[in-house]
Amino acid sequence: MAKIEENDTFTQVVCFEVSADKQLVLIEAIAAEVERWVRYRPGFVSSTFHASLDGKQVLNYAQWESEGDFEGFTQDPETARLRKAITDVDPSLNPHSIQCRVVISIG
C-alpha cells in the first residue's frame, strides 16, 4: 500500500462545457489572465489547461501552496476581469469546480 503523503497543496479543478469552436478561445482567454496577473499572486504554483479531444470541454487544473493563498486570489479585485474574460467567450458558460488537497503524488 502506498504511503499517504498529504500536504497543504490546494488544487482547484474547473471543467467548462464549451462549443468546439470556442474551446481554444476559452483557454487562451483564461491563460492570458493567468500570465498577466494570477501567476504573480502569493502561493500560486501552476495552472494547467486540458482540451478534450472532442472539443467540447476545457479542464483547468490550478495549484496553490495553501487554501489561504487560493482564498486571497479569489478576493483580488482582478478576479472580476478574469470572470469577464470567461463570459466574453460565452456568457452561458457554467463551469463546475472541485477543490482538493494533495493526498499522494506519484512522479
Secondary structure by P-SEA (a helix, b strand, c coil): ccccccccbbbbbbbbbccccaaaaaaaaaaaaaaacccccccccbbbbbbcccccbbbbbbbcccaaaaaaaaaccaaaaaaaaaaaaccccbbbbbbbccccccc
